[in-house]
Amino acid sequence: MSFEIKGQLVKKFDIESKTASFQTREFVILISKDNYPQYVKFQLAQERVNLIDPDNETEEIKVHFDLRGREWQGKYFTNLNAWKIEKGGEDIVGHPNDIPFEVNDGSFDDSPF
């Protein structure tokens, strides 16, 4: 299931190599500027780690993402897996093979899992 949200880019983190063949990168957007600001952290993986490169902190962006959850050694983790980033009406595509696939509920999912 896919989601999207708009916000102001607050922080871009460096690319991290988790293993010899797996890399990730995180970034944070601010989605509410009222009395209780909401900062949301997303993850980019593999060939998508550079999607955030063209964006500068303080710019408004739209993030398309999938919600992922897993269990490991009795602990539960949730990731917001970003797969597309837009700014100013322009799509930023990280890889020519990044084509989302339609799933049964009519949403799109480009995850290989």
C-alpha positions as CSV (number, residue, x, y, z in Angstrom):
1,M,0.0,0.0,0.0
2,S,1.4,3.4,-1.0
3,F,1.1,6.8,0.7
4,E,2.2,10.3,0.0
5,I,2.8,13.4,2.2
6,K,4.1,16.9,1.7
7,G,6.5,18.7,4.0
8,Q,9.6,20.8,4.4
9,L,12.9,19.0,4.1
10,V,14.7,19.4,7.4
11,K,17.7,17.0,7.3
12,K,19.4,14.7,4.9
13,F,21.7,12.0,6.4
14,D,24.7,10.3,4.8
15,I,24.4,7.0,2.9
16,E,25.0,4.0,5.2
17,S,26.2,0.6,4.0
18,K,24.4,-1.9,6.1
19,T,26.1,-4.9,4.4
20,A,28.4,-5.2,1.4
21,S,25.4,-5.3,-0.9
22,F,22.8,-3.2,1.0
23,Q,22.8,0.6,1.5
24,T,20.3,3.0,3.0
25,R,19.9,6.8,3.6
26,E,17.5,8.6,5.9
27,F,15.9,12.1,5.6
28,V,13.5,14.1,7.8
29,I,10.6,16.3,6.8
30,L,8.5,18.7,8.9
31,I,4.8,18.2,8.2
32,S,3.3,20.6,10.8
33,K,4.6,24.0,11.9
34,D,1.9,24.7,14.6
35,N,2.5,24.5,18.3
36,Y,3.5,20.8,18.0
37,P,5.8,20.4,15.0
38,Q,5.8,16.9,13.5
39,Y,9.1,15.6,12.2
40,V,8.9,12.4,10.1
41,K,11.9,10.3,9.2
42,F,11.9,8.3,5.9
43,Q,14.3,5.7,4.5
44,L,15.7,5.3,1.0
45,A,17.2,2.0,0.0
46,Q,19.5,0.6,-2.6
47,E,19.4,2.4,-6.0
48,R,17.1,5.1,-4.5
49,V,19.6,6.5,-1.9
50,N,20.4,9.4,-4.2
51,L,16.8,10.5,-4.8
52,I,17.1,13.2,-2.1
53,D,20.3,14.7,-3.6
54,P,18.7,17.4,-5.7
55,D,16.7,18.7,-2.7
56,N,17.9,21.4,-0.3
57,E,17.0,21.6,3.3
58,T,14.0,24.0,3.8
59,E,12.5,23.1,0.4
60,E,9.0,21.8,0.2
61,I,8.8,18.2,-1.2
62,K,6.2,15.5,-1.7
63,V,7.3,12.0,-0.6
64,H,5.7,8.8,-1.9
65,F,6.3,5.9,0.4
66,D,5.4,2.5,1.6
67,L,4.8,1.5,5.2
68,R,6.9,-1.5,6.2
69,G,7.0,-3.4,9.5
70,R,9.0,-6.3,10.8
71,E,9.9,-8.3,13.9
72,W,13.4,-9.0,15.0
73,Q,14.3,-10.8,18.2
74,G,11.0,-10.0,19.9
75,K,11.2,-6.3,18.9
76,Y,9.0,-4.6,16.3
77,F,10.2,-2.0,13.8
78,T,8.4,0.3,11.4
79,N,10.0,1.9,8.3
80,L,8.6,4.6,6.0
81,N,10.2,3.4,2.8
82,A,10.4,6.3,0.3
83,W,10.4,5.4,-3.4
84,K,9.6,8.7,-5.1
85,I,10.2,12.4,-4.3
86,E,8.6,15.4,-6.1
87,K,9.2,19.1,-5.8
88,G,7.7,22.0,-7.8
89,G,5.6,19.6,-9.9
90,E,8.7,17.8,-11.1
91,D,9.1,14.1,-10.6
92,I,12.5,12.9,-9.4
93,V,13.1,9.4,-10.6
94,G,16.1,7.5,-9.2
95,H,16.4,4.6,-11.7
96,P,14.9,3.9,-15.1
97,N,13.4,0.6,-13.9
98,D,11.6,2.3,-10.9
99,I,8.1,1.6,-12.2
100,P,5.4,1.1,-9.5
101,F,3.3,-2.0,-9.8
102,E,-0.4,-1.9,-9.2
103,V,-1.6,-4.1,-6.3
104,N,-5.0,-5.6,-5.7
105,D,-6.4,-2.6,-3.8
106,G,-5.6,-0.2,-6.6
107,S,-2.6,1.4,-4.9
108,F,0.9,1.1,-6.2
109,D,3.9,-0.8,-4.8
110,D,7.3,-0.9,-6.5
111,S,8.9,-3.0,-3.7
112,P,10.6,-6.2,-4.8
113,F,9.3,-7.9,-1.6
